[in-house]
Amino acid sequence: MAGNRATKRLDITGDCCPITFVKTKLALEEMQPGEILEVLLKDGDPLANVPRSLKDEGHRILQVQQVNSDTYLLIVERGKGE
Amino acid sequence: MKPAMTSDYKDIDFNQLKRGGFIKQQGPDLFVMRLRSIGGYLTSQDLENIARLARKYGRGEVHLTTRQGVEIPGVRLADYRELIAEIENLQLLPGACGPRIRSIVGCPGREVCPNGVVDTQAMARQVDQAFFGREVPAKFKIAIAGCPNACTKPRENDIGLQGVVYPQLVVDRCSLCGLCQFICPGGAIKIIDGRVTIDRQKCCGDGACVASCPTGAWTAGARGFVLYAGGKMGRRPRLGDRMFNLIPEDGVIPRINSVLQVFIKYRQGNERLADTIERLGSGGFRELILSLSREEVAAGGRE
């Protein structure tokens, strides 16, 4: 499971846009290309927007898991950019 | 201070005046000069020029209209000729009033907005060029939205365009990450037994799957515009009816033209398009559009 390789875990379930994406972006910037970040986030706007923005910045979503009725776990591979 | 009234101020070009944008306001000899944007964009140079005109001819203030225009209140009739000459010179665009096709409202579209699935700005320029200011039986408003969020309220306009994209799956690129089934606003996508399925009836054309898909497996199949017709606000508001589900970009202008032709032919008195459609029924109106000949649509183009 990709999750086992994760080097960092971020919980943005208490945040709303644009904090959700900004926190995720900053977390990824401190990591090396190829490292794995786990992001715990809520459905609705965060789930609709954060993965799309991550794709825009060259990161890669490996897996999405539903944790409970309104919470999801994104497994993100840090991209090569910056 | 106001510039002094010139002696020949009554020598007004009525043809110019007829094109609209110069509107009587409260108070003796006071008018509003209405300027338009196309799809809501003005350059910083436009803004500087408008600010200068508002100081010179008005009261140093502007009012932002509901149709993304800028109005300069407090202009005197004596200054009209000089003001309109300056406006032309500065390549600012006068607005419209009365029974004409009004400013084209548009959201930023896919160039700027992550939700956008079509280029609303290019479409706004096309529609403006083809139709703005045209004299029609009643005021006629057109708005363009870049996605089904419909921020520019296309259904509150006589004609509303709304961008849609219908996705196509390239199966061998799919990593089965599961994202699309969780974010699909219509709940159309389901992963069943390791296979991605889509229920086309439930697809709203948001393009969320295309935008988010990490591997580019979801691609844009068909992209275009939904056309709503017969919306209006005022005393008896009515939401526009969904007339056409998917018009490709290059089919939009002829389609708007055909709606206008049927409206002009079948309206009674000075009713709005909303009233004509209410009277004929949405289906009936649509039939009339489809029965127009190619020649009739072409003849409805800009003179």
Interface residues (C-beta under 8 A of the other chain):
Chain A: D43 L47 A48 N49 P51 R52 S53 K55 D56 R60 I61 L62 Q63 V64 Q65 Q66 Y72
Chain B: P114 S175 C177 G178 L179 F182 I183 P185 A208 A211 S212 C213 P214
